[in-house]
Every structure is written in C-alpha cells, then in structure tokens.
Amino acid sequence: MVLPEDDFILLSLINTKLRDEYSSFAELCEEEGVSQQEIINRLEGLGYRYAPEYAAFKRI
C-alpha cells in the first residue's frame, strides 16, 4: 500500500482498514507492507494514538 500524503486521509484510510479488514494495527502493517512507526509518528502529529481496545486511532 502506498500511504497518502495527507495525514487526515491517512487517518481515515487506516481506521477504515482496521474496522473492515484487520483485527490489529500490527497485522495491517505486516500485510500491507507499511511502517508502523511512520504511521504512528504521522498520526501522533495530528493528536491521534492507536487504542488497541478499539482497534483504531483515537484522539489523544
């Protein structure tokens, strides 16, 4: 998967994939071949953090 340049679109894409296709963030990153740390860094810059209990990135 090629990550979108816009961080808000990235947030939407990741949360949609987590809701519809994957049971965890680690699984999504492994299957899609993307860097967990890059996504975490970009979304934390927007004020979002991964919440495993919801399997989604939520506002801090």
N, C-alpha and C positions, 0 to 999 in steps of 0.2 A: 504494500500500500504506500502510495506517495502521500505524505502529510500535507494538508492545506497550509498555505502561508498565513492565512488569517487565523488568529488564535481562538476567536469565538466560533468560527466554523469548525476548527479542530475539536473544541469542547463538545459541540453538538454531535459531530461525527463519532467521537469516542463514546459518549454516553449512549448514543443510539445503538452502536455496535454492542456495547456491554448489555444493553437491555434486550436486544433482539437476537444476538448471535453467540455471545460468550458468557461464561459464568464467572470469569475473573479477569482483571486487568493483565495479569501475567500471561494468561492464556491468549488473550487478544494480541499482545505484543509479540509473543512467540509465533503464533500462527500467521500474523500479518507481516512479520519481519521488520518491526519498528522498535526504536529505542524507548524503553520505559523511562529512562532518565530525561531524555529530551522532552517527552510529553509532560512529565511531571514538572519540569522546570518551566515550560511554556505556560501550563495551566496554573501553576502557583503564581506566576506573574500576573494573572487575571484575578487572583484571590480564590482559587479553587484547589481543593485537595482531594485525593482519592479516599473514599469512605468504603472500606470493604464490606461493611454490614449492609450497604445499599447497592454494592457493586456499581458505583457511579462516582463521578467527580462532583463534589458539593461545595457550595460557597463556604469559605472559612469564617 
